[in-house]
């Protein structure tokens, strides 16, 4: 028995039940949508959940399998063309799992920033001791205190300095919150601009006439590409954070942090273009995929970067 209830074109949503009712002898293997021209397999129309890989975060598995699904998705997302050849239009979109993917990326990034902050504080702790100070706190104590209390206002450690004319002077180290404020939170315009890139690119893509009229791509498919695409901005933020970490750990740093920040922005543009090009060609299966992806990416990047530049100018010059 063929289920015609949800027999729609995977891309434009055109009702395919009329075509199915015209079959008399057998079900053909392949066909095409008469509305948008998408070449399709009737198996995918009649059985949309077919082919969802177990490694994908949208595959319904137990919560215990989530870390393996997350790693499987991220490893394949590193090759966008390969990734979008495995995630198909006909497969149902599971929004809670896509939102869980973005949340997992955010949590992972914060954990890595927390560990980087702890490493920087330990490096400062050692530097203070090399200058003649003593402390009862070990490197492990400092690392654990910072890692377990990322926004604590309590001093990290106490130090005893010998005075030149005898006696000692006791000082306390900076609080973990001060490190977070100075290293990461002070760059919030850059962070917001990078995180806005998938959203602005999706909006720019949806506004293109070729997407709205000719291919008739549905908004949910654009949103799916954008949510998976959050792999790119979080990777960019980690590259930028590596620049700040490198600068804080090495005095003077071999590579200036601004160089890695510039590399991060360059990576943002190239990776965003590659991501949308692969999605347009392999997932949405649209014509002139490179031109479409380049147009959407250029507009999508221009909006947040212009906003970041304006915010930095206003905050710096008042």
N, C-alpha and C positions, 0 to 999 in steps of 0.2 A: 504494500500500500504506500503510495507516494503522498507525503505531507506537503500540501500546497499552501498552507497557512501563511508562512513567512517566505514565500518564493519571490524574492526581490533581487534586483541587481545589487551586487556588493558595493558598487561605487556610487551610483546615483540614486538608488532606492526605487527604481522603476518596478512596478508590479509585473511579474513574469508569469502569473497564473494563466493568462490567456494563451501564451505560447505553449505551456505545459498541457493545457486542455486540447490543443490541436494535435497532440501526438495520438496516433492510432495503433501502430503496430509495436513500436519499441521506443525506448528512451535514448536519444542520441547522447554521445559522450561529450561533445563540445558544442558551443553555440556562441552567440553574441547578443549583447543588449541592443535592442532597436532604438533606444533613447540616446545613450551616450557612446555606443559602439564598442564597449568593452568586450574583448574576447574572454570567454569564461568556460568553465567546466560545469556541467549541470549537477555533478556530484556536490560541488561547493555551494550551489544555490539551494539544493534540497537538504544538505547536511552541513550547515555552516560551521559547526564545531569541529569538523573533521580537520585533522592535521595540526592541532595545537601541540607543540612539543613540550615534553615534561620539563625541560630546562627553563622555559619561559615563565616570567612572573605572572602571566595571565592564566596559566594552567592551574586548575583547581587541585591543590594537594594539601596535605596537612601542614600546620604552622611549623612543624619541625623541619620540613623540607624548604622553608623560605630562604635560609642562607644559601643553600645550594642553587636555588632558582635565581637568587640575586646575583651570585657569582657567575652563573651560566649566562644570564642576560647581559651583564656588564662585559664579559669576555667576548661575546659575539657582537655587542654594540661597538666594540673597538674597531670592527670592520663593518662599516655601515652598509656597503653593498651586499655583503653576505647576510647581515642581519635582516634587511628588508626583503631579501629573497625567501626568508623563512617565516616572517610574519605576514600573513595574507589579509587581503581586504575582507574576505568572506568570514573570517574568524570573529566571533562575537567580542566586543570590547567590554572588558571588565574594569569599570572605573575604580572601584575600591582598591583593586590590586595595583592599578597604575598610580593612584595616589599614595599607596604604601611604598611603591618604588621611589617616588620623589622624597617621601619622608625618610626612607632608609638612607638615601643619598645624603640628605641633610644631616641625619644623625651621625653617619660615618664621617662626614666632613668635620663636624664639631668634635668628634672623638679624636681625629687626627690632629686638629688644631690644639686640643687639650694636651695631647702627648707632646706636640712641638713646643708648647708653652712650658711644660714641665722640663723638657730638655734644655730650654733656654735658661730657666731659673737655676737648674743644676750647674750649667756653665758659669753663670754669674756667681753662684755660691763657691765654686772652685776658684774663680778669679779673685774673689775677696780674700780667700784663704792664702793664695799665693802672695798676696801683698802684706802678709804678716798677721792677719786676723785669725782668731781661733773661734770655733763654734762647737757646741755639743750636738748639733744636727748633722747627720751623715747625708751623703748624696741620696741614698735610698729614702731617708726620711723626708728630704725636701721634695723629691720626685713624687712620693706617695701623697704628701700634703697638697701639692699643687694639682696633681691629677685627680684627686678625690674631691677637691674643693675649688673648682675653677673660678668662682666669682667671690671667693672669700675676702673679707676686708682685714683679716688678721695678718700680722707680719709673718713672713715666710720663716725666718730664722733670726736668732740673735748672735751678734759678733762682739768679740772683745779685742780691742786694739791696744797695743802697748804704747804708752806715751814716751816721748823722747827723754823727759826729765823724771821718769819713774811713774809708776801707777798705771792704771788702765782706763780705757774709755769704752763704754758699752753702747752699741747701736743696734737697731733692728732693721731687718731687710724689708724690701717693699712687699706689699700685699699682692696676692695673685690677681686680684681685680685690677691693680694698676698695670700689670703686664698685659692682661686682656685688653684693657682700654688703649694702651699705647701701641700694641702690636696689631690688633685686629679691628676693634670697634671704631677706631678713628678713621678707618677706610670704608665706612658704611656706604658712601655714594658709589664707590667702585663696585662694592658687593651687590647693591641693589640694581645697578646698571647691568651687570653680568647676568644676574638671575632673571631680569626682565627680558632678556634676549629671546628665549623660546616663545614667550607670549607675544612680543611685538612682531617676531617673524611669522608666527601663525596668523596674526591679524593682517599683516601685509600680504601673506599668501592668499588668505580668503578674499582680500579686496581685489586681487588680480582678475581681470576679465576672463582670461583663459581658464582660470580655475572655477569661476562662478558660472560661466555660460557654456563654454565648449565641452569641458570634461564633466561638469556638474558634480564636482567633488562635494561630498557632504561634510558639514562642519565637524562632525564627530571624528572623521578620519584625520582631519587637520589637527584636531586636539590630541589625537592619539600620537601622531608624529611629534608634536610639541612636548608631551609628557615624557615619552621615551627620550626625547632630545635633551632633557635636563641632565643627562650624562655629561654633555659638553660643558655647560657653565660650571658645574661642580668640579670638573677636572681643571678648568681654567682657574678657579679659586684656589685649588690646591697648588697649582704651579705658581700663582702669585704669592701664596703663603710660603712656599719654599724659598722665594726670594727674600722675604722678611726674616725667615728662620736662618737662612744662610748668613745674612747680614748680622744677625744677633749672635750667632755662634762663633763667627770668625772676625777677628779685629786686627787689621782691616780685612774685609771680605775680598776674596780673589775675584769674584764676580759681583758687581754692584747690584743691589736688589732691584733698582729701576730697570736694569737690563732684563731680568727675569719677568718683571711686570710688563715690559714691552713685548717680550716673547709670549706672555700669557694672552695679551690682547691680539697679537697676530694669530696665535693658535685659535682664539675665539672665532675670528673671521673665517679662517681656513676650515676649521672643523665644522662650523655651522653650515657653510656652503656644501661641504662634503656630505653632511648628514641629510640636508634637504634634497640634494641632488639624488642621493641613493633612494630616498623615500619617494620622490616624484617619479623616478624611473622604475624602481622595483616594486613599490607598494601601490602607489596611485596609478601607475602605468599610463602616464600622460606623455604626449608628444612634446618635443623641444624641452626636455627635462632640464638641461643645463641652463637655458635662458630663463626658464620659470624659476628655478632655484636661485639663480644669481640675482634676479629682480627682487624676489622676496627677501633674500638674505641681506642685500644692500640696504633696503628700506628698514628691515627689522633691526639691523645693527646701528643704523644712523640715529634712530630715535633714542635708545638708551644712552648711547655714547654722547649725543648732544646734551641730554639731560644731565649726565655725569659732569661734563665739562662746565655746564652752567652752574651746577651745584658747587663744584670746586671753586669756581670764580667768585661766586657770591659768598661762600664761607671763608675764602682766603682774603678777599678784598673788602668784604662788607659793603 
